[in-house]
Amino acid sequence: MRLRQVALVARKLAPVVDDLTAVLGIEVAFNDPGVGRYGLENAVMPIGDTFLEVVAPTRPAAAGGRYLERRGGDGGYMVILQADDALAERARVEGMGIRVVERIDRPGAVGSHLHPKDTGGAILSIDGMEPPQEWQWAGPSWREHVRTDSSLAITGVELQSPDPAALARRWAEILQQQAERAERGEWRVRLPGGGLLRFVEATDGRGEGVSGVDLAVRDVAAIVARAKQRGLPTGDDSVMLCGTRFRLRQTLRMRSLALPGIEEYAEAHTTLPPAHLGAIELETVARSAAPQMMVGPLEGRLLKMLVHMVQPRSVLEIGTFTGYSSLSMAEALPSDGSITTLDINPLHAEIARRHIAASPYAGRIEVVLGPALQSLRDLPGPFDLVFIDADKGNYLNYYEAVLPKLSPRGVIAVDNVLWSGSVLDPAPTEEDTLAIKAFNRHVANDPRVECVMLTVRDGLFLIRNR
């Protein structure tokens, strides 16, 4: 189950949509005529493969109009989650005594709007799509309206209540997840397929409802500046739009080791990656708790170039994550080349497998799920190229496991060996920093190999047998 769409409600549609598109750098993909039967008009805007909707009443007695009056103006309205089996979820929640106030059953799409008096907080809808990457509520051509230069994905929703703990526990019960207490009295429910539900105390006199949206963006300062130009309320990392606070989180960038702007300059002067890698980037932002783990466009192009130069028949990757690096390397494989990639995280493996299956390289990449050291015992090699980008505490173990299986002309590439500059700390205490420093010393002093450490992104070690 994952967070897929958030709906806001406004007294007037056009001015709110103007603000949203101008400030967040997004586009309207669809105006659904079907909402007219509820006395509403709407606009749906894709943000990656998540969606922001605004509805506005066209007649006074509409449900949206009553909600505006109850909450004292524009604000959050509905949270839409996507489930693997939406019909089974509908039957399950009805078995809990929760009323379904709206059922949508059409070819390829299922929707179940739950009664807000039974859930608390807001209208909660549990929907399903077939295939799951589609989203009929955004119209047939929503992908043509995805912009990625500013906003990348909706990653969370904030719900306020006089009793946030009770509301969090209720939603956790409905969704069969765990409610956890966080800092400053906030409660959280993390969805297994991606997305965070945050529950906070209502202090603005507006009662229960959706009070915020968490947004992954490329440049927080630029969005805040655009909001200020339009006279909208802002914070250091937030903007108020449609009576809702958008929390902005800059992502997909590790702390750069280069001068400000250098990495962006390098990317601008590097061949663009193909579109299917952009799709992985967007889903990674939306569904992963740590999207900065993805290698990104610059290092992805470097990996492709490395494969082109080495021309490996057999590539081993330790740490698939969501598949960006595997598919980057696959672009340059020789005709008889293949990649075996290892990961322990079921969500990451699911995302990677789906994108690999949809790519031109579906038959040449195998994703193996399980502990990498255990999987390595069953892989005889030899490997012409090994890329290590996994848990840092096991770097040395991975290195020693693959070095005997490296072909005579083989190369090992190891990521994150500068660890955002923490390797310069003379007395580190953080475990990953200690592990990386120990690994770097070991490789540099290993008489069996020749190595060079590059300062690309977060540091890349290239290693070969002597």
C-alpha positions as CSV (number, residue, x, y, z in Angstrom):
1,M,0.0,0.0,0.0
2,R,1.4,3.4,-0.9
3,L,0.4,7.1,-1.0
4,R,-0.7,8.0,-4.5
5,Q,-2.9,11.2,-4.4
6,V,-3.9,14.0,-2.1
7,A,-7.0,16.2,-2.8
8,L,-7.4,19.7,-1.6
9,V,-10.6,21.8,-1.6
10,A,-10.9,25.4,-2.6
11,R,-13.7,28.0,-2.9
12,K,-12.4,28.9,-6.3
13,L,-10.5,26.5,-8.5
14,A,-8.7,28.7,-11.0
15,P,-6.7,31.0,-8.6
16,V,-5.5,28.1,-6.5
17,V,-4.4,26.1,-9.5
18,D,-2.6,29.1,-10.8
19,D,-0.7,29.4,-7.5
20,L,0.1,25.6,-7.4
21,T,1.4,25.4,-10.9
22,A,3.4,28.6,-10.7
23,V,5.0,27.9,-7.3
24,L,5.5,24.1,-7.5
25,G,6.4,24.0,-11.2
26,I,3.7,21.4,-12.1
27,E,1.0,21.1,-14.8
28,V,-2.6,20.2,-15.0
29,A,-3.1,16.9,-16.7
30,F,-6.8,16.4,-16.4
31,N,-10.1,18.0,-15.5
32,D,-12.5,15.2,-14.7
33,P,-16.0,15.9,-15.9
34,G,-17.3,13.0,-13.8
35,V,-16.9,15.1,-10.6
36,G,-19.7,17.3,-11.8
37,R,-22.3,14.9,-10.5
38,Y,-21.1,15.8,-7.0
39,G,-21.4,19.5,-7.7
40,L,-17.7,19.9,-8.1
41,E,-15.0,20.8,-10.6
42,N,-11.4,19.7,-10.4
43,A,-7.9,19.8,-11.7
44,V,-5.4,16.9,-11.3
45,M,-1.7,17.6,-11.5
46,P,1.0,14.8,-11.6
47,I,4.1,15.2,-9.4
48,G,6.2,12.3,-10.6
49,D,3.9,9.4,-10.3
50,T,2.0,10.9,-7.4
51,F,-0.9,13.3,-7.8
52,L,-2.3,16.5,-6.4
53,E,-5.9,17.3,-7.0
54,V,-7.9,20.4,-6.2
55,V,-11.7,20.3,-6.1
56,A,-14.1,23.3,-5.9
57,P,-17.8,23.4,-5.5
58,T,-20.0,24.5,-8.4
59,R,-23.2,24.7,-6.3
60,P,-23.7,25.6,-2.6
61,A,-25.1,22.3,-1.4
62,A,-22.1,20.3,-2.7
63,A,-20.1,18.2,-0.2
64,G,-17.0,20.2,-0.9
65,G,-18.9,23.4,0.0
66,R,-20.0,22.0,3.3
67,Y,-16.5,20.9,4.1
68,L,-15.2,24.4,3.3
69,E,-17.6,25.9,5.8
70,R,-16.8,23.3,8.5
71,R,-13.1,23.8,8.2
72,G,-13.2,27.6,7.7
73,G,-11.8,27.9,4.2
74,D,-9.5,26.2,1.7
75,G,-7.6,23.1,2.9
76,G,-6.9,19.4,2.6
77,Y,-9.8,17.2,1.7
78,M,-8.9,13.6,0.9
79,V,-6.0,11.1,1.1
80,I,-5.9,8.4,-1.6
81,L,-3.9,5.3,-1.1
82,Q,-3.1,2.5,-3.7
83,A,-3.4,-1.1,-2.7
84,D,-2.4,-4.2,-4.5
85,D,-5.9,-5.7,-4.1
86,A,-8.3,-2.9,-3.6
87,L,-11.4,-5.1,-3.6
88,A,-10.0,-7.3,-0.9
89,E,-9.2,-4.1,1.1
90,R,-12.7,-2.9,0.6
91,A,-14.1,-6.2,2.0
92,R,-11.7,-6.1,4.9
93,V,-12.5,-2.5,6.0
94,E,-16.3,-3.2,5.6
95,G,-15.7,-6.2,7.9
96,M,-14.4,-3.7,10.5
97,G,-17.7,-1.8,10.3
98,I,-16.4,1.1,8.3
99,R,-18.8,2.4,5.8
100,V,-17.8,2.9,2.1
101,V,-19.6,6.0,0.9
102,E,-18.5,5.9,-2.7
103,R,-17.6,2.8,-4.8
104,I,-15.9,3.2,-8.1
105,D,-15.6,0.0,-10.1
106,R,-14.5,0.2,-13.7
107,P,-12.2,-1.8,-16.0
108,G,-8.7,-1.3,-14.6
109,A,-9.7,0.8,-11.6
110,V,-11.3,0.4,-8.2
111,G,-12.0,3.2,-5.7
112,S,-13.4,3.0,-2.1
113,H,-14.1,6.3,-0.3
114,L,-14.4,5.6,3.4
115,H,-16.8,7.5,5.6
116,P,-14.8,10.2,7.5
117,K,-16.9,9.7,10.6
118,D,-15.6,6.1,10.7
119,T,-12.0,6.9,10.0
120,G,-11.6,10.4,11.5
121,G,-9.3,13.1,10.1
122,A,-10.3,13.2,6.5
123,I,-11.8,11.2,3.6
124,L,-9.6,8.2,3.2
125,S,-9.8,6.3,-0.1
126,I,-8.2,2.9,-0.8
127,D,-7.9,2.4,-4.6
128,G,-6.4,0.0,-7.0
129,M,-5.2,0.1,-10.6
130,E,-4.4,-2.5,-13.2
131,P,-1.6,-2.2,-14.3
132,P,-0.5,-0.7,-11.0
133,Q,1.6,2.0,-12.5
134,E,-1.4,3.6,-14.2
135,W,-3.7,6.2,-12.5
136,Q,-7.0,6.7,-14.3
137,W,-8.1,9.5,-12.0
138,A,-5.4,11.7,-13.7
139,G,-6.7,11.0,-17.2
140,P,-5.2,9.1,-20.2
141,S,-2.2,11.3,-20.9
142,W,-0.9,12.3,-17.5
143,R,2.6,11.3,-18.2
144,E,2.9,14.0,-20.9
145,H,2.4,16.6,-18.1
146,V,5.0,15.4,-15.7
147,R,7.6,18.0,-15.0
148,T,10.7,17.1,-13.1
149,D,12.6,20.4,-12.9
150,S,11.1,21.5,-9.6
151,S,8.8,19.2,-7.7
152,L,9.5,15.4,-7.7
153,A,6.9,13.6,-5.6
154,I,4.4,13.7,-2.8
155,T,6.1,11.8,0.0
156,G,3.8,12.4,3.0
157,V,0.6,13.9,4.4
158,E,0.0,15.7,7.6
159,L,-3.3,15.2,9.4
160,Q,-4.2,17.4,12.5
161,S,-6.4,16.4,15.3
162,P,-7.1,17.5,18.9
163,D,-5.9,13.9,19.7
164,P,-3.2,13.0,17.2
165,A,-2.3,9.8,19.0
166,A,-5.9,8.4,18.8
167,L,-6.2,9.4,15.2
168,A,-2.9,7.8,14.3
169,R,-3.9,4.6,16.0
170,R,-7.2,4.6,14.2
171,W,-5.6,5.0,10.8
172,A,-3.0,2.4,11.7
173,E,-5.7,-0.1,12.7
174,I,-7.6,0.6,9.4
175,L,-4.5,0.2,7.3
176,Q,-3.0,-2.7,9.3
177,Q,0.2,-0.8,10.0
178,Q,2.0,0.5,13.1
179,A,1.6,3.9,14.7
180,E,4.9,5.3,16.1
181,R,5.5,8.3,18.2
182,A,8.0,10.8,16.8
183,E,9.5,14.0,18.1
184,R,7.5,17.0,19.4
185,G,4.4,14.9,20.0
186,E,4.0,13.9,16.3
187,W,2.7,10.4,15.5
188,R,3.5,8.6,12.2
189,V,2.2,5.7,10.1
190,R,4.7,4.6,7.4
191,L,3.1,2.9,4.4
192,P,5.0,-0.2,3.2
193,G,4.8,0.8,-0.5
194,G,6.0,4.4,0.1
195,G,4.6,7.4,1.8
196,L,4.4,8.8,5.4
197,L,1.2,9.8,7.3
198,R,2.0,12.3,10.0
199,F,-0.4,13.1,12.8
200,V,-0.1,16.4,14.7
201,E,-2.1,18.4,17.2
202,A,-4.6,20.8,15.8
203,T,-3.8,24.3,17.1
204,D,-5.3,26.6,14.5
205,G,-8.9,26.2,15.4
206,R,-9.8,24.4,12.2
207,G,-10.4,21.0,13.7
208,E,-9.5,17.6,12.2
209,G,-8.3,17.4,8.6
210,V,-5.4,17.3,6.2
211,S,-3.2,20.2,7.2
212,G,0.0,19.5,5.3
213,V,1.7,17.8,2.3
214,D,5.3,16.7,2.3
215,L,6.9,17.3,-1.1
216,A,10.3,16.2,-2.5
217,V,11.8,19.0,-4.6
218,R,15.0,19.9,-6.4
219,D,15.4,23.4,-5.0
220,V,13.7,24.5,-1.8
221,A,14.9,28.1,-2.0
222,A,13.6,28.6,-5.5
223,I,10.1,27.4,-4.6
224,V,10.0,29.6,-1.5
225,A,11.1,32.6,-3.6
226,R,8.3,32.0,-6.2
227,A,5.8,31.8,-3.4
228,K,7.0,35.1,-1.9
229,Q,6.7,36.8,-5.3
230,R,3.0,35.9,-5.3
231,G,2.5,37.2,-1.8
232,L,1.9,33.7,-0.3
233,P,2.9,32.8,3.3
234,T,6.3,31.0,3.5
235,G,8.7,29.5,6.0
236,D,12.3,28.5,5.5
237,D,11.3,25.2,4.0
238,S,7.6,25.5,3.5
239,V,4.9,27.4,1.6
240,M,1.2,27.8,2.2
241,L,-1.0,26.9,-0.8
242,C,-4.8,26.3,-0.7
243,G,-4.8,26.6,3.1
244,T,-2.3,23.7,3.3
245,R,1.3,23.8,4.4
246,F,3.6,22.2,1.9
247,R,6.8,21.0,3.6
248,L,9.6,21.0,1.1
249,R,12.4,18.5,1.3
250,Q,15.4,18.8,-1.1
251,T,16.4,15.3,-2.2
252,L,18.4,13.2,-4.6
253,R,21.5,15.1,-3.6
254,M,24.1,14.0,-1.2
255,R,26.2,16.8,0.3
256,S,28.4,17.8,-2.6
257,L,32.2,17.6,-2.1
258,A,32.7,20.0,-5.0
259,L,32.3,23.8,-5.1
260,P,28.6,24.9,-5.2
261,G,27.2,24.4,-8.6
262,I,30.0,22.2,-10.0
263,E,28.0,18.9,-9.9
264,E,25.1,20.6,-11.6
265,Y,27.5,22.1,-14.2
266,A,28.9,18.6,-14.8
267,E,25.4,17.1,-15.2
268,A,24.5,19.8,-17.7
269,H,27.6,18.9,-19.8
270,T,26.9,15.1,-19.7
271,T,24.8,13.1,-22.1
272,L,21.2,12.9,-20.8
273,P,20.1,9.5,-19.5
274,P,17.2,7.7,-21.2
275,A,13.6,8.3,-20.2
276,H,13.2,5.0,-18.4
277,L,15.8,6.1,-15.8
278,G,13.8,9.2,-15.2
279,A,10.9,7.1,-14.3
280,I,13.0,5.2,-11.7
281,E,14.2,8.5,-10.3
282,L,10.6,9.7,-9.8
283,E,9.3,6.5,-8.2
284,T,12.4,6.3,-6.0
285,V,11.7,9.7,-4.6
286,A,8.0,8.8,-4.0
287,R,8.5,5.4,-2.4
288,S,11.9,5.2,-0.8
289,A,12.7,6.5,2.6
290,A,16.3,7.4,1.4
291,P,16.1,8.4,-2.3
292,Q,19.6,10.0,-2.1
293,M,21.0,6.4,-2.1
294,M,20.3,6.3,-5.8
295,V,23.5,6.9,-7.9
296,G,21.9,9.6,-9.9
297,P,22.4,10.9,-13.5
298,L,26.1,11.8,-13.3
299,E,27.4,8.6,-11.7
300,G,24.9,6.6,-13.8
301,R,26.5,7.9,-16.9
302,L,30.0,7.1,-15.5
303,L,29.0,3.5,-14.8
304,K,27.7,3.2,-18.4
305,M,31.0,4.6,-19.7
306,L,32.9,2.2,-17.5
307,V,31.0,-0.8,-18.9
308,H,31.6,0.5,-22.4
309,M,35.3,0.6,-21.8
310,V,35.6,-2.8,-19.9
311,Q,33.0,-4.6,-22.1
312,P,32.2,-7.1,-19.4
313,R,30.4,-10.4,-20.2
314,S,29.5,-10.8,-16.5
315,V,28.6,-7.9,-14.2
316,L,27.9,-8.3,-10.5
317,E,26.2,-5.6,-8.5
318,I,25.9,-5.7,-4.7
319,G,23.2,-3.3,-3.8
320,T,20.4,-3.0,-6.4
321,F,18.4,-0.3,-4.6
322,T,15.7,0.6,-7.2
323,G,17.6,-0.4,-10.3
324,Y,19.0,2.8,-11.6
325,S,22.6,1.7,-11.6
326,S,21.8,-1.8,-13.1
327,L,19.9,-0.2,-16.0
328,S,22.6,2.4,-16.5
329,M,25.2,-0.3,-16.9
330,A,23.0,-2.5,-19.1
331,E,23.0,0.2,-21.8
332,A,26.6,-0.5,-22.7
333,L,26.7,-4.3,-22.2
334,P,28.2,-6.3,-25.1
335,S,25.8,-8.5,-26.9
336,D,26.6,-11.5,-24.7
337,G,26.8,-9.6,-21.4
338,S,24.5,-9.9,-18.4
339,I,24.1,-8.4,-14.9
340,T,23.4,-10.2,-11.6
341,T,22.3,-7.7,-8.9
342,L,21.8,-8.4,-5.2
343,D,19.6,-6.7,-2.7
344,I,18.0,-7.6,0.7
345,N,15.1,-5.1,0.6
346,P,11.8,-6.5,-0.9
347,L,10.4,-3.1,-1.8
348,H,13.6,-2.1,-3.6
349,A,13.7,-5.4,-5.5
350,E,10.0,-5.0,-6.5
351,I,10.6,-1.6,-7.9
352,A,13.8,-2.6,-9.7
353,R,12.2,-5.8,-11.2
354,R,9.3,-3.9,-12.6
355,H,11.4,-1.2,-14.2
356,I,13.8,-3.8,-15.6
357,A,10.9,-5.8,-17.0
358,A,9.7,-2.6,-18.8
359,S,13.1,-1.8,-20.2
360,P,14.9,-3.0,-23.3
361,Y,17.2,-5.1,-21.0
362,A,14.6,-7.3,-19.3
363,G,16.3,-10.6,-20.3
364,R,19.8,-9.5,-19.3
365,I,19.5,-8.4,-15.6
366,E,18.7,-10.8,-12.8
367,V,17.7,-9.4,-9.4
368,V,18.5,-11.8,-6.5
369,L,16.7,-11.1,-3.2
370,G,18.5,-12.0,0.0
371,P,21.6,-11.3,2.1
372,A,24.4,-10.6,-0.4
373,L,27.1,-12.6,1.4
374,Q,24.9,-15.6,1.3
375,S,23.9,-15.1,-2.3
376,L,27.6,-14.6,-3.2
377,R,28.4,-18.2,-2.1
378,D,26.2,-19.5,-4.9
379,L,27.7,-17.3,-7.6
380,P,30.9,-18.9,-9.0
381,G,32.0,-16.0,-11.2
382,P,34.3,-15.0,-12.8
383,F,33.1,-11.4,-12.9
384,D,34.5,-8.8,-15.3
385,L,33.0,-5.9,-13.4
386,V,31.7,-5.7,-9.8
387,F,29.9,-2.6,-8.5
388,I,29.6,-2.5,-4.7
389,D,27.0,0.0,-3.3
390,A,25.4,-1.6,-0.2
391,D,25.7,-1.6,3.6
392,K,29.0,0.0,4.5
393,G,29.7,-2.2,7.4
394,N,30.1,-5.2,5.1
395,Y,32.2,-3.4,2.4
396,L,35.4,-5.3,3.5
397,N,33.5,-8.6,3.5
398,Y,32.1,-8.0,0.1
399,Y,35.5,-7.1,-1.3
400,E,37.1,-10.2,0.1
401,A,34.3,-12.4,-1.2
402,V,34.4,-11.1,-4.8
403,L,38.2,-10.5,-5.3
404,P,38.9,-14.3,-5.8
405,K,36.0,-14.4,-8.3
406,L,37.3,-11.4,-10.3
407,S,38.4,-12.2,-13.9
408,P,42.1,-11.4,-14.8
409,R,40.9,-8.2,-16.6
410,G,38.1,-7.5,-14.1
411,V,37.4,-4.2,-12.3
412,I,35.8,-3.6,-8.9
413,A,34.0,-0.2,-8.5
414,V,33.0,0.8,-4.9
415,D,30.7,3.7,-4.2
416,N,30.5,6.2,-1.3
417,V,34.2,5.8,-0.2
418,L,34.5,9.5,0.7
419,W,31.2,9.4,2.7
420,S,30.4,13.1,2.3
421,G,33.8,14.0,3.5
422,S,33.5,12.2,6.9
423,V,36.6,10.2,6.1
424,L,38.6,13.3,7.0
425,D,37.4,13.1,10.6
426,P,40.5,12.1,12.6
427,A,38.5,10.4,15.4
428,P,35.1,9.4,13.9
429,T,32.5,7.6,16.1
430,E,29.8,6.9,13.5
431,E,29.9,3.2,12.5
432,D,29.7,3.6,8.8
433,T,32.5,6.2,8.7
434,L,34.7,3.8,10.7
435,A,33.9,1.0,8.4
436,I,34.6,3.0,5.2
437,K,37.9,4.3,6.6
438,A,39.0,0.8,7.5
439,F,38.0,-0.5,4.1
440,N,39.8,2.3,2.3
441,R,43.0,1.6,4.3
442,H,42.7,-2.1,3.6
443,V,42.4,-1.6,-0.2
444,A,45.1,1.0,-0.4
445,N,47.6,-1.3,1.4
446,D,46.5,-4.6,-0.4
447,P,49.5,-5.9,-2.4
448,R,47.1,-8.0,-4.6
449,V,45.5,-5.0,-6.3
450,E,46.0,-1.6,-7.9
451,C,43.5,1.1,-7.1
452,V,42.5,4.7,-7.8
453,M,40.0,6.7,-5.8
454,L,37.9,9.2,-7.7
455,T,36.2,12.3,-6.2
456,V,33.0,11.8,-8.3
457,R,29.9,12.5,-6.3
458,D,30.5,10.7,-3.0
459,G,33.8,9.0,-4.0
460,L,34.3,6.0,-6.3
461,F,37.1,3.4,-5.8
462,L,38.3,1.6,-8.9
463,I,40.2,-1.6,-8.2
464,R,41.9,-4.3,-10.3
465,N,44.1,-7.2,-9.8
466,R,47.8,-6.6,-10.2
